[in-house]
Amino acid sequence: LPSDRGERHMLRFRSITLLVLLVVLAQMASTDSVLIGGVKGETIYSYEIVSTYSHDPTAFTQGLVFYDGFLYEGTGLYGESSLRKVRIEDGVVLKLVELDEEFFGEGITILGDRLFQLTWREGCGFVYDLATFEQVVDFTYETEGWGLTTDGKHLIMSDGSEVITYLDPTSYQPVKKIKVFDQDGPVKRLNELEYINGEIYANVWFTNWILQIDPQTGKVIGRIDLSELHHLEMELNPKVDVLNGIAYDLENNRLFVTGKLWSHIYEIELIR
C-alpha cells in the first residue's frame, strides 16, 4: 500500500506539472503572436496626431478625398446630402452642391477630371465636372452604395456587405469583385474606402476600426483602432456619430480621418 500511494502521488505530481507546462507554453505562444505584429498575421497600427483641422460639425460625412491641396467631401442624410470642396486649413466650404431630397449621399472619389458620388438606397450615382461641380451624367447600380475610391483605373465600391466591387469608370459595369475576410471569416459593413499605396483602407460601420485590405485576395492585413479620436469628439459633442472618412495626400504622404458630425479632421501618422 505505501508504494501504491507513493506512485499515485508521483503520477498526480507529474500530471499537474505537465498541465502547468502546457498553460505556460500556450501563454508564450499567444504572446509571441501579438509581438509578431497583429491578430494572426495582421499588423495592428498605433498612431500619432500630427495636426488637427476644423470640420463642419453638421456634415454627416460619407466620403472624403484629398486632391490638389483641397478636401472634397460627400455628406449624407435625406434633405441634407451634399458635395463639397473644402479648404483644409480652416474648414471653409469653397464650393457646394446640394442633392435633391430623395437622395442620401454616400461615398465619393476623383478620377481624371471627374468626381463620382454614390447614393445609399437609390441605386444612382452622379458624375460631376471636377472644376465646376456641374453634373455631367448619372449611372445606376444594383446594390446599395456605401464607400467609393479608385486605383487610378477602376471605381472601387462597397455596398455594406463584405463585397468590394470594381467598376469600369465609363460603362459603370462590374469588372471584378473581392470578398473581404479576416481570421474570423467575412468582414461586413465595409463603408468609406481609400486606396493607398496599392492597398484598400476601409471604415467598418459602427466601429472605430479602419481596416487595411489586400486588394488581390480580400484578406485583412492590418487595422487601426481610432477609438481615442472618437472619445475626443464625444467630449465636445455627445451626439457625434461614428468614425467615417479617410483621405490620403499622396504627394506629401499625409493621412486624414474624420467622422459623421465631427468637429475636426485629424491628420495622423501610422506607427507599426
Buried (B, 14 or more C-beta within 10 A) or exposed (E): EEEEEEEEEEEEEEEEEEEEEEEEEEEEEEEEEEEEEBBEBBBEBEBEBEBBBBBBBEBBBBBBBBBEEBBBBBBBBEEBBBBBBBBBEEBEBEEEBBBEEEBBBBBBBBBEEBBBBBBBEBBBBBBBEBEEBEBEEEBEBEBBBBBBBBBEEBBBBBBBBBBBBBBEBEEBEBEEEBEBBBEEEEBEBBBBBBBBEEBBBBBBBEBBBBBBBBBEEBBBBBBBBBEEBBEBBEEEEEEBBBBBBBBBBEEEEBBBBBBBBBBBBBBBBBEE
